[in-house]
Amino acid sequence: MIKERAREFGEVVMLHEDEITFPKEYDVDVVIIRNVSHFKGMYLPKLFEDLGIPTVNSFNLMFEAGDKLLSTLRLQKKVPVPKWGAAVSENAAKKMTHELSFPLVSKPVFGSLVVNEVNPNMEFKNAQRVTGVDIAKKLVEYAVEVAKR
């Protein structure tokens, strides 16, 4: 969908990650990074930006977006976010569960498509099984909705 929309503005060049190496010259005006790997998605814009090629999803944006804590800190300045907490050790996380109400959601800062519910017994359950919500499907539906705007 992005490729078709972009064609309205000129030539579209699709580069597969196997074709991208640095340092190298690229004859493009702007880059949209579409990589699900957090680290590839973060480093690619930095490499293109250092060549003077702007990216729609900049290095700084990708860095923050890939970190759930940094994303939460930015989002809470603009939109309501659920009550949250962060801990840097397992013991601190266990203590924090008493400060927040149950059920809780436990997420690593980086990676993992799995979201876990934490109950007072510190048992973890897959969120889809717990909530009945297919989170991945909801994310894709939302992305399609945003793309249509």
MARVEX-760240 format. One record per atom (N, C-alpha, C, O): residue number from 1; residue in three letters; atom name; y, z, x. Coordinates in steps of 0.02 Angstrom, whole numbers, plus 50000, padded with zeros to 5 digits. Atoms other than C-alpha are relative to their C-alpha. Layout:
N
    n  res  atom     c2     c3     c1
  NUM  ALA    CA      Y      Z      X
...
# end
This chain:
149
    n  res  atom     c2     c3     c1
    1  MET     N  49941  50000  50041
    1  MET    CA  50000  50000  50000
    1  MET     C  50063  50000  50043
    1  MET     O  50111  49964  50029
    2  ILE     N  49942  49998  49956
    2  ILE    CA  50121  50042  50140
    2  ILE     C  50009  49933  50034
    2  ILE     O  50065  49909  50041
    3  LYS     N  49997  50065  49966
    3  LYS    CA  50078  49879  50229
    3  LYS     C  50031  49947  49955
    3  LYS     O  50074  49909  49977
    4  GLU     N  49974  50050  50047
    4  GLU    CA  50115  49774  50074
    4  GLU     C  50075  50011  49988
    4  GLU     O  50113  49963  49986
    5  ARG     N  49930  49985  50011
    5  ARG    CA  50280  49864  50043
    5  ARG     C  50042  49981  50060
    5  ARG     O  50097  49955  50053
    6  ALA     N  49963  50014  49939
    6  ALA    CA  50333  49845  50223
    6  ALA     C  50011  49925  50010
    6  ALA     O  50061  49904  50039
    7  ARG     N  49994  50073  49992
    7  ARG    CA  50303  49656  50217
    7  ARG     C  50063  49973  49966
    7  ARG     O  50088  49920  49985
    8  GLU     N  49939  50020  50033
    8  GLU    CA  50453  49645  50100
    8  GLU     C  50059  49999  50049
    8  GLU     O  50110  49967  50036
    9  PHE     N  49945  49993  49952
    9  PHE    CA  50560  49687  50252
    9  PHE     C  49988  49962  50065
    9  PHE     O  50032  49962  50109
   10  GLY     N  50014  50038  49940
   10  GLY    CA  50477  49578  50383
   10  GLY     C  49927  50004  50020
   10  GLY     O  49884  50024  49981
   11  GLU     N  50068  50002  49974
   11  GLU    CA  50323  49559  50490
   11  GLU     C  49972  50071  50009
   11  GLU     O  50007  50116  50030
   12  VAL     N  50035  49936  49992
   12  VAL    CA  50197  49701  50490
   12  VAL     C  49945  49991  50052
   12  VAL     O  49903  49946  50045
   13  VAL     N  50051  50002  49949
   13  VAL    CA  50091  49732  50643
   13  VAL     C  49959  50064  49994
   13  VAL     O  49985  50119  49999
   14  MET     N  50044  49943  50005
   14  MET    CA  49941  49845  50622
   14  MET     C  49964  50008  50067
   14  MET     O  49932  49961  50090
   15  LEU     N  50033  49986  49937
   15  LEU    CA  49879  49924  50783
   15  LEU     C  49946  50052  49991
   15  LEU     O  49959  50105  49963
   16  HIS     N  50055  49952  50002
   16  HIS    CA  49711  50009  50793
   16  HIS     C  50007  50045  50062
   16  HIS     O  50030  50022  50114
   17  GLU     N  49993  49955  49944
   17  GLU    CA  49704  50161  50906
   17  GLU     C  49965  49976  50064
   17  GLU     O  49985  49994  50119
   18  ASP     N  50035  50028  49941
   18  ASP    CA  49583  50068  51020
   18  ASP     C  50043  49949  50038
   18  ASP     O  50028  49932  50095
   19  GLU     N  49956  50049  49970
   19  GLU    CA  49723  49943  51056
   19  GLU     C  50063  50031  50031
   19  GLU     O  50102  49996  50063
   20  ILE     N  49939  49967  49978
   20  ILE    CA  49856  50072  51100
   20  ILE     C  49989  50037  50065
   20  ILE     O  49947  50082  50070
   21  THR     N  50001  49966  49935
   21  THR    CA  49882  50123  51280
   21  THR     C  50072  50007  50025
   21  THR     O  50116  49969  50004
   22  PHE     N  49934  49988  49971
   22  PHE    CA  50031  50189  51376
   22  PHE     C  49992  50012  50074
   22  PHE     O  49940  50038  50095
   23  PRO     N  49938  50035  50018
   23  PRO    CA  50134  50148  51473
   23  PRO     C  49986  49926  49987
   23  PRO     O  49944  49896  50020
   24  LYS     N  50007  50070  50019
   24  LYS    CA  50147  49977  51393
   24  LYS     C  50060  49981  49956
   24  LYS     O  50089  50025  49924
   25  GLU     N  49946  50023  50042
   25  GLU    CA  50279  49872  51306
   25  GLU     C  49973  49980  49931
   25  GLU     O  49920  49949  49926
   26  TYR     N  50018  50018  50068
   26  TYR    CA  50269  49852  51117
   26  TYR     C  50060  49967  49967
   26  TYR     O  50115  49994  49968
   27  ASP     N  49946  50038  50032
   27  ASP    CA  50373  49722  51023
   27  ASP     C  50002  50018  49925
   27  ASP     O  49984  49978  49883
   28  VAL     N  49995  49977  50069
   28  VAL    CA  50403  49824  50865
   28  VAL     C  50067  50036  49992
   28  VAL     O  50096  50061  50040
   29  ASP     N  49936  49968  50014
   29  ASP    CA  50559  49893  50781
   29  ASP     C  49993  50073  49981
   29  ASP     O  50036  50114  49996
   30  VAL     N  50012  49932  50024
   30  VAL    CA  50486  50050  50704
   30  VAL     C  49925  50010  49992
   30  VAL     O  49888  49961  49982
   31  VAL     N  50071  49985  50005
   31  VAL    CA  50317  50137  50696
   31  VAL     C  49988  50053  49946
   31  VAL     O  50024  50102  49942
   32  ILE     N  50025  49949  50047
   32  ILE    CA  50229  50229  50556
   32  ILE     C  49931  50020  50026
   32  ILE     O  49886  49978  50032
   33  ILE     N  50063  49975  49975
   33  ILE    CA  50089  50337  50623
   33  ILE     C  49956  50019  49941
   33  ILE     O  49976  50058  49898
   34  ARG     N  50048  49984  50054
   34  ARG    CA  49937  50343  50509
   34  ARG     C  49935  50021  50031
   34  ARG     O  49886  49983  50031
   35  ASN     N  50059  49975  49967
   35  ASN    CA  49811  50448  50600
   35  ASN     C  49986  50070  49974
   35  ASN     O  50031  50112  49973
   36  VAL     N  50015  49935  50028
   36  VAL    CA  49720  50597  50526
   36  VAL     C  49989  50053  50053
   36  VAL     O  49990  50113  50038
   37  SER     N  50007  49951  49947
   37  SER    CA  49692  50679  50694
   37  SER     C  50068  50031  50015
   37  SER     O  50116  49996  50030
   38  HIS     N  49936  49966  49988
   38  HIS    CA  49828  50809  50718
   38  HIS     C  50028  49983  50068
   38  HIS     O  50086  49965  50074
   39  PHE     N  49974  50011  49933
   39  PHE    CA  49840  50786  50905
   39  PHE     C  50017  49927  50014
   39  PHE     O  50067  49913  50046
   40  LYS     N  49982  50071  49993
   40  LYS    CA  49834  50595  50902
   40  LYS     C  50063  49986  49960
   40  LYS     O  50108  49951  49984
   41  GLY     N  49942  50011  50043
   41  GLY    CA  49958  50597  50759
   41  GLY     C  50064  50031  50028
   41  GLY     O  50119  50009  50010
   42  MET     N  49942  49968  49971
   42  MET    CA  50073  50709  50859
   42  MET     C  50020  49964  50065
   42  MET     O  50080  49953  50077
   43  TYR     N  49984  50030  49936
   43  TYR    CA  50061  50624  51029
   43  TYR     C  50023  49927  49994
   43  TYR     O  50066  49905  50032
   44  LEU     N  49980  50070  50008
   44  LEU    CA  50077  50444  50968
   44  LEU     C  50075  49993  49988
   44  LEU     O  50107  49951  50021
   45  PRO     N  49927  50008  50008
   45  PRO    CA  50255  50467  50902
   45  PRO     C  50039  50017  50063
   45  PRO     O  50089  49985  50079
   46  LYS     N  49965  49981  49938
   46  LYS    CA  50306  50553  51063
   46  LYS     C  49997  49943  50050
   46  LYS     O  50047  49928  50082
   47  LEU     N  50008  50055  49953
   47  LEU    CA  50238  50409  51167
   47  LEU     C  50044  49941  49979
   47  LEU     O  50076  49910  50022
   48  PHE     N  49958  50056  50023
   48  PHE    CA  50326  50277  51058
   48  PHE     C  50074  50018  50007
   48  PHE     O  50115  49977  50027
   49  GLU     N  49930  49979  49995
   49  GLU    CA  50488  50378  51052
   49  GLU     C  50025  49997  50072
   49  GLU     O  50082  49978  50085
   50  ASP     N  49980  50004  49930
   50  ASP    CA  50489  50388  51242
   50  ASP     C  50011  49929  50023
   50  ASP     O  50045  49917  50073
   51  LEU     N  49987  50070  49986
   51  LEU    CA  50485  50198  51243
   51  LEU     C  50063  49975  49965
   51  LEU     O  50083  49918  49973
   52  GLY     N  49940  50018  50037
   52  GLY    CA  50640  50199  51132
   52  GLY     C  49985  49969  49932
   52  GLY     O  50030  49942  49901
   53  ILE     N  50019  50027  50065
   53  ILE    CA  50544  50146  50976
   53  ILE     C  49999  50057  49950
   53  ILE     O  49961  50105  49957
   54  PRO     N  49999  49946  50049
   54  PRO    CA  50586  50253  50825
   54  PRO     C  49936  50003  49958
   54  PRO     O  49903  49952  49947
   55  THR     N  50058  49990  50042
   55  THR    CA  50447  50325  50720
   55  THR     C  50022  50032  49935
   55  THR     O  50065  50076  49934
   56  VAL     N  49983  49971  50065
   56  VAL    CA  50455  50365  50535
   56  VAL     C  49980  50074  49999
   56  VAL     O  50018  50117  49977
   57  ASN     N  50023  49931  49995
   57  ASN    CA  50353  50522  50565
   57  ASN     C  50007  50020  50073
   57  ASN     O  49963  50006  50114
   58  SER     N  49982  49984  49931
   58  SER    CA  50433  50590  50722
   58  SER     C  49953  50052  50031
   58  SER     O  49914  50085  49997
   59  PHE     N  50039  49951  49964
   59  PHE    CA  50351  50697  50855
   59  PHE     C  50013  50070  49972
   59  PHE     O  49967  50107  49958
   60  ASN     N  49983  49933  50024
   60  ASN    CA  50445  50852  50796
   60  ASN     C  49972  50012  49930
   60  ASN     O  49947  50066  49915
   61  LEU     N  50026  49994  50068
   61  LEU    CA  50396  50821  50615
   61  LEU     C  49924  50010  50002
   61  LEU     O  49897  50054  49968
   62  MET     N  50073  49996  49997
   62  MET    CA  50213  50794  50659
   62  MET     C  49978  50066  50031
   62  MET     O  49927  50095  50011
   63  PHE     N  50016  49936  49969
   63  PHE    CA  50213  50949  50770
   63  PHE     C  50002  50055  49948
   63  PHE     O  49956  50095  49942
   64  GLU     N  49993  49948  50051
   64  GLU    CA  50277  51058  50629
   64  GLU     C  49952  49991  49942
   64  GLU     O  49923  50039  49918
   65  ALA     N  50044  50013  50057
   65  ALA    CA  50175  50974  50492
   65  ALA     C  49928  50018  50015
   65  ALA     O  49891  50037  49970
   66  GLY     N  50069  49985  49982
   66  GLY    CA  50014  51000  50587
   66  GLY     C  49986  50073  50010
   66  GLY     O  49928  50093  50019
   67  ASP     N  50007  49928  49990
   67  ASP    CA  50044  51186  50605
   67  ASP     C  50017  50034  49934
   67  ASP     O  50075  50032  49912
   68  LYS     N  49989  49971  50066
   68  LYS    CA  50023  51280  50442
   68  LYS     C  50052  50056  50000
   68  LYS     O  50088  50064  49951
   69  LEU     N  49950  49947  49996
   69  LEU    CA  50129  51426  50500
   69  LEU     C  50070  49971  50005
   69  LEU     O  50115  49991  49968
   70  LEU     N  49935  50032  49993
   70  LEU    CA  50274  51317  50557
   70  LEU     C  50020  49964  49936
   70  LEU     O  50079  49965  49916
   71  SER     N  49986  50034  50064
   71  SER    CA  50260  51215  50396
   71  SER     C  50023  50051  49948
   71  SER     O  50072  50038  49911
   72  THR     N  49982  49949  50049
   72  THR    CA  50267  51373  50291
   72  THR     C  50071  50027  50014
   72  THR     O  50110  50035  49968
   73  LEU     N  49934  49975  49982
   73  LEU    CA  50419  51437  50386
   73  LEU     C  50055  49951  49979
   73  LEU     O  50107  49972  49955
   74  ARG     N  49951  50050  50020
   74  ARG    CA  50511  51273  50354
   74  ARG     C  50004  49994  49924
   74  ARG     O  50058  49992  49895
   75  LEU     N  50001  50009  50073
   75  LEU    CA  50455  51254  50173
   75  LEU     C  50035  50057  49963
   75  LEU     O  50071  50044  49915
   76  GLN     N  49973  49943  50037
   76  GLN    CA  50507  51429  50122
   76  GLN     C  50077  50000  49999
   76  GLN     O  50107  50036  49959
   77  LYS     N  49927  50005  50000
   77  LYS    CA  50688  51385  50165
   77  LYS     C  50024  49956  49943
   77  LYS     O  50082  49960  49922
   78  LYS     N  49979  50050  50050
   78  LYS    CA  50688  51248  50031
   78  LYS     C  49965  50008  49933
   78  LYS     O  49995  49993  49881
   79  VAL     N  50039  49996  50062
   79  VAL    CA  50553  51284  49902
   79  VAL     C  49964  50067  49996
   79  VAL     O  49950  50097  50048
   80  PRO     N  50039  49938  50006
   80  PRO    CA  50462  51435  49832
   80  PRO     C  49930  49990  50029
   80  PRO     O  49897  49939  50016
   81  VAL     N  50068  50001  49974
   81  VAL    CA  50301  51472  49926
   81  VAL     C  49966  50064  49979
   81  VAL     O  49999  50115  49968
   82  PRO     N  50036  49939  50017
   82  PRO    CA  50164  51596  49882
   82  PRO     C  50011  50053  50053
   82  PRO     O  50028  50038  50110
   83  LYS     N  49996  49945  49952
   83  LYS    CA  50170  51767  49964
   83  LYS     C  49950  49985  50056
   83  LYS     O  49893  49966  50042
   84  TRP     N  50043  50018  49944
   84  TRP    CA  50098  51743  50138
   84  TRP     C  50008  50050  50056
   84  TRP     O  50053  50092  50055
   85  GLY     N  49997  49958  49941
   85  GLY    CA  50065  51831  50300
   85  GLY     C  49966  49965  50058
   85  GLY     O  49928  49918  50048
   86  ALA     N  50031  50029  49941
   86  ALA    CA  50014  51790  50477
   86  ALA     C  49978  50058  50045
   86  ALA     O  50011  50110  50049
   87  ALA     N  50026  49950  49954
   87  ALA    CA  49911  51889  50601
   87  ALA     C  49974  49964  50062
   87  ALA     O  49951  49907  50058
   88  VAL     N  50023  50031  49939
   88  VAL    CA  49865  51856  50781
   88  VAL     C  49935  50030  50026
   88  VAL     O  49912  50013  50080
   89  SER     N  50066  49973  49981
   89  SER    CA  49706  51959  50787
   89  SER     C  49960  50013  49936
   89  SER     O  49988  50018  49882
   90  GLU     N  50043  49987  50057
   90  GLU    CA  49558  51990  50673
   90  GLU     C  50016  50068  49969
   90  GLU     O  50017  50075  49908
   91  ASN     N  49984  49933  50026
   91  ASN    CA  49601  52175  50657
   91  ASN     C  50065  50000  49962
   91  ASN     O  50070  50031  49909
   92  ALA     N  49936  50005  50035
   92  ALA    CA  49780  52136  50610
   92  ALA     C  49992  49963  49934
   92  ALA     O  50023  49982  49884
   93  ALA     N  50012  50037  50062
   93  ALA    CA  49718  52010  50481
   93  ALA     C  49967  50045  49948
   93  ALA     O  49985  50042  49889
   94  LYS     N  50033  49954  50047
   94  LYS    CA  49605  52142  50403
   94  LYS     C  50049  50050  49972
   94  LYS     O  50047  50066  49912
   95  LYS     N  49949  49953  50023
   95  LYS    CA  49749  52266  50394
   95  LYS     C  50048  49967  49950
   95  LYS     O  50069  49997  49901
   96  MET     N  49953  50036  50043
   96  MET    CA  49861  52134  50316
   96  MET     C  49972  49988  49930
   96  MET     O  50011  49984  49882
   97  THR     N  50028  50013  50067
   97  THR    CA  49739  52104  50173
   97  THR     C  50017  50056  49952
   97  THR     O  50020  50045  49892
   98  HIS     N  49982  49944  50043
   98  HIS    CA  49786  52276  50107
   98  HIS     C  50074  49997  49979
   98  HIS     O  50093  50028  49929
   99  GLU     N  49929  50008  50018
   99  GLU    CA  49971  52228  50105
   99  GLU     C  50010  49945  49949
   99  GLU     O  50060  49945  49913
  100  LEU     N  49996  50056  50047
  100  LEU    CA  49938  52069  50005
  100  LEU     C  49951  50014  49943
  100  LEU     O  49905  50054  49951
  101  SER     N  50046  49989  50056
  101  SER    CA  49852  52060  49836
  101  SER     C  49943  49949  50002
  101  SER     O  49950  49895  50031
  102  PHE     N  50058  50043  50004
  102  PHE    CA  49681  51984  49805
  102  PHE     C  50003  49958  49937
  102  PHE     O  50034  49980  49889
  103  PRO     N  50035  50032  49945
  103  PRO    CA  49619  51851  49795
  103  PRO     C  50049  49972  50051
  103  PRO     O  50106  49955  50033
  104  LEU     N  49961  50029  49945
  104  LEU    CA  49686  51789  49962
  104  LEU     C  49971  49933  50019
  104  LEU     O  49913  49917  50003
  105  VAL     N  50024  50063  49972
  105  VAL    CA  49672  51619  50043
  105  VAL     C  50008  50006  50075
  105  VAL     O  50061  50024  50100
  106  SER     N  50000  49997  49927
  106  SER    CA  49627  51614  50228
  106  SER     C  49998  49930  50028
  106  SER     O  49954  49890  50011
  107  LYS     N  49997  50066  49971
  107  LYS    CA  49676  51462  50329
  107  LYS     C  50016  50007  50074
  107  LYS     O  50059  50046  50094
  108  PRO     N  49981  50000  49930
  108  PRO    CA  49676  51430  50516
  108  PRO     C  50066  49963  50008
  108  PRO     O  50083  49920  49966
  109  VAL     N  49935  50032  49990
  109  VAL    CA  49844  51376  50586
  109  VAL     C  49992  49925  50012
  109  VAL     O  50030  49885  49986
  110  PHE     N  50013  50070  49986
  110  PHE    CA  49772  51212  50651
  110  PHE     C  49932  49981  49972
  110  PHE     O  49886  50021  49970
  111  GLY     N  50064  50029  50019
  111  GLY    CA  49635  51102  50581
  111  GLY     C  49970  50029  49938
  111  GLY     O  50001  50067  49901
  112  SER     N  50041  49977  50056
  112  SER    CA  49502  51134  50451
  112  SER     C  50025  49975  49933
  112  SER     O  50079  49994  49910
  113  LEU     N  49986  50022  50068
  113  LEU    CA  49501  51046  50285
  113  LEU     C  49973  50050  49950
  113  LEU     O  49981  50042  49890
  114  VAL     N  50029  49949  50044
  114  VAL    CA  49412  51199  50216
  114  VAL     C  50051  50056  49990
  114  VAL     O  50079  50082  50037
  115  VAL     N  49958  49944  50018
  115  VAL    CA  49516  51328  50125
  115  VAL     C  49953  50052  49971
  115  VAL     O  49911  50036  49929
  116  ASN     N  50045  49947  50022
  116  ASN    CA  49432  51494  50095
  116  ASN     C  50036  50052  49959
  116  ASN     O  50092  50071  49973
  117  GLU     N  49976  49943  50038
  117  GLU    CA  49457  51626  49963
  117  GLU     C  49972  50062  50034
  117  GLU     O  49914  50063  50055
  118  VAL     N  50022  49936  49972
  118  VAL    CA  49448  51803  50030
  118  VAL     C  50001  50051  49944
  118  VAL     O  50054  50062  49913
  119  ASN     N  50000  49947  50051
  119  ASN    CA  49393  51938  49909
  119  ASN     C  50003  50067  50035
  119  ASN     O  49999  50070  50096
  120  PRO     N  49993  49935  49968
  120  PRO    CA  49410  52125  49940
  120  PRO     C  49942  50019  50045
  120  PRO     O  49949  50063  50087
  121  ASN     N  50058  49986  49958
  121  ASN    CA  49237  52126  50020
  121  ASN     C  49999  49957  50063
  121  ASN     O  49950  49956  50100
  122  MET     N  49993  50045  49942
  122  MET    CA  49298  52001  50153
  122  MET     C  49946  49946  50001
  122  MET     O  49923  49926  50054
  123  GLU     N  50046  50056  50004
  123  GLU    CA  49177  51869  50092
  123  GLU     C  50041  49937  49992
  123  GLU     O  50094  49937  49961
  124  PHE     N  49964  50063  50003
  124  PHE    CA  49230  51689  50110
  124  PHE     C  49963  49952  49954
  124  PHE     O  49902  49947  49957
  125  LYS     N  50030  50049  50045
  125  LYS    CA  49200  51556  49978
  125  LYS     C  50041  49936  50004
  125  LYS     O  50102  49938  50013
  126  ASN     N  49966  50063  50000
  126  ASN    CA  49242  51373  49975
  126  ASN     C  50047  49997  49939
  126  ASN     O  50026  50013  49883
  127  ALA     N  49950  49998  50053
  127  ALA    CA  49401  51352  49872
  127  ALA     C  49981  49956  49940
  127  ALA     O  49995  49975  49883
  128  GLN     N  50017  50042  50057
  128  GLN    CA  49334  51208  49766
  128  GLN     C  49949  50035  49956
  128  GLN     O  49953  50032  49894
  129  ARG     N  50050  49965  50038
  129  ARG    CA  49185  51310  49714
  129  ARG     C  50032  50059  49962
  129  ARG     O  50013  50073  49906
  130  VAL     N  49967  49941  50030
  130  VAL    CA  49297  51460  49677
  130  VAL     C  50048  49979  49945
  130  VAL     O  50047  50008  49891
  131  THR     N  49947  50018  50047
  131  THR    CA  49440  51371  49589
  131  THR     C  49982  49943  49954
  131  THR     O  50014  49934  49902
  132  GLY     N  50015  50059  50039
  132  GLY    CA  49357  51215  49523
  132  GLY     C  50048  49942  50013
  132  GLY     O  50045  49891  49979
  133  VAL     N  49950  50051  49984
  133  VAL    CA  49498  51114  49602
  133  VAL     C  49978  49960  50061
  133  VAL     O  49962  49989  50113
  134  ASP     N  50016  50044  49944
  134  ASP    CA  49458  50964  49712
  134  ASP     C  50065  49988  50038
  134  ASP     O  50103  49943  50021
  135  ILE     N  49936  50001  49964
  135  ILE    CA  49600  50992  49836
  135  ILE     C  50012  49932  50032
  135  ILE     O  50067  49905  50029
  136  ALA     N  49991  50065  49967
  136  ALA    CA  49570  50831  49933
  136  ALA     C  50021  49947  49949
  136  ALA     O  50066  49907  49963
  137  LYS     N  49983  50049  50051
  137  LYS    CA  49575  50728  49773
  137  LYS     C  50073  50010  49976
  137  LYS     O  50109  49961  49967
  138  LYS     N  49931  49986  50021
  138  LYS    CA  49737  50814  49719
  138  LYS     C  50050  49976  50052
  138  LYS     O  50103  49950  50035
  139  LEU     N  49955  50023  49948
  139  LEU    CA  49816  50777  49888
  139  LEU     C  50007  49924  50000
  139  LEU     O  50062  49898  50007
  140  VAL     N  49998  50073  50002
  140  VAL    CA  49769  50593  49877
  140  VAL     C  50040  49976  49939
  140  VAL     O  50081  49930  49945
  141  GLU     N  49963  50019  50061
  141  GLU    CA  49834  50581  49698
  141  GLU     C  50075  50010  50011
  141  GLU     O  50116  49968  49990
  142  TYR     N  49930  49987  49987
  142  TYR    CA  49998  50659  49754
  142  TYR     C  50029  49949  50048
  142  TYR     O  50084  49924  50037
  143  ALA     N  49976  50049  49952
  143  ALA    CA  50014  50542  49903
  143  ALA     C  50012  49932  49966
  143  ALA     O  50061  49899  49981
  144  VAL     N  49992  50063  50036
  144  VAL    CA  49989  50392  49788
  144  VAL     C  50062  50003  49955
  144  VAL     O  50100  49955  49951
  145  GLU     N  49942  49991  50043
  145  GLU    CA  50119  50461  49668
  145  GLU     C  50065  49994  50040
  145  GLU     O  50112  49960  50019
  146  VAL     N  49940  50004  49957
  146  VAL    CA  50246  50483  49809
  146  VAL     C  50011  49929  50024
  146  VAL     O  50068  49905  50026
  147  ALA     N  49995  50069  49975
  147  ALA    CA  50209  50308  49876
  147  ALA     C  50028  49953  49946
  147  ALA     O  50060  49904  49963
  148  LYS     N  49976  50042  50055
  148  LYS    CA  50248  50234  49704
  148  LYS     C  50073  50010  49984
  148  LYS     O  50104  49969  49950
  149  ARG     N  49930  49984  50016
  149  ARG    CA  50421  50314  49696
  149  ARG     C  50048  49951  50032
  149  ARG     O  50108  49957  50024
# end
